Amino acid sequence: MIKGLRHNAYRCRDSEETRQFYEDFLGLPLAGALRLAESKTGRRIDVLHTFFRLGDGSFLAFFEAPDRPFAFKPQHDYDLHIALEVSPADLDALFGKGKAEGRELRGISDHGFIRSIYLRDPNGYVIELAAKTAGRDAAMDPALGDARRILREWQAAKPGADAAE
């Protein structure tokens, strides 16, 4: 059975730029780095794989692979974003720190069960920093919520739903 998330891995433009954001700004320690010279199939590669440790023991990981094409672009929130949990005090502190450093920030947005701010990392990924509010646990409890009903209604009402019948 799945116990939890070990890591998510993303491409990065520059490992040191990425480290500065995740370690220096967000406070996630650089916990591991692997320089990969050969793929598991024996192909010669030159890739750096870095890991930043989150408070629960999982990791955000990045691959810098200069010889492999990748389309870095500012991502839209709906296409890709990385949401990280912080305390309410840390949310406010990071919002102030980001403003003081001149970072582009959005928020603080109140979603009812979390409060969030949004910013971009050096690779164009949207980073959401989210702090739980009082109703968060109940709102995300599968036994208490109505996620299945909302999904069923979405499936029935979304554009193109009639074409599937």
Secondary structure as GFF3:
##gff-version 3
##sequence-region A 1 165
A	DSSP	beta_strand	7	11	.	.	.	ID=ss1
A	DSSP	alpha_helix	15	19	.	.	.	ID=ss2
A	DSSP	pi_helix	20	25	.	.	.	ID=ss3
A	DSSP	beta_strand	30	38	.	.	.	ID=ss4
A	DSSP	beta_strand	44	53	.	.	.	ID=ss5
A	DSSP	beta_strand	59	64	.	.	.	ID=ss6
A	DSSP	beta_strand	81	85	.	.	.	ID=ss7
A	DSSP	alpha_helix	88	100	.	.	.	ID=ss8
A	DSSP	beta_strand	106	110	.	.	.	ID=ss9
A	DSSP	beta_strand	114	120	.	.	.	ID=ss10
A	DSSP	beta_strand	126	132	.	.	.	ID=ss11
A	DSSP	alpha_helix	136	139	.	.	.	ID=ss12
A	DSSP	alpha_helix	147	157	.	.	.	ID=ss13
A	DSSP	three_ten_helix	162	164	.	.	.	ID=ss14
###
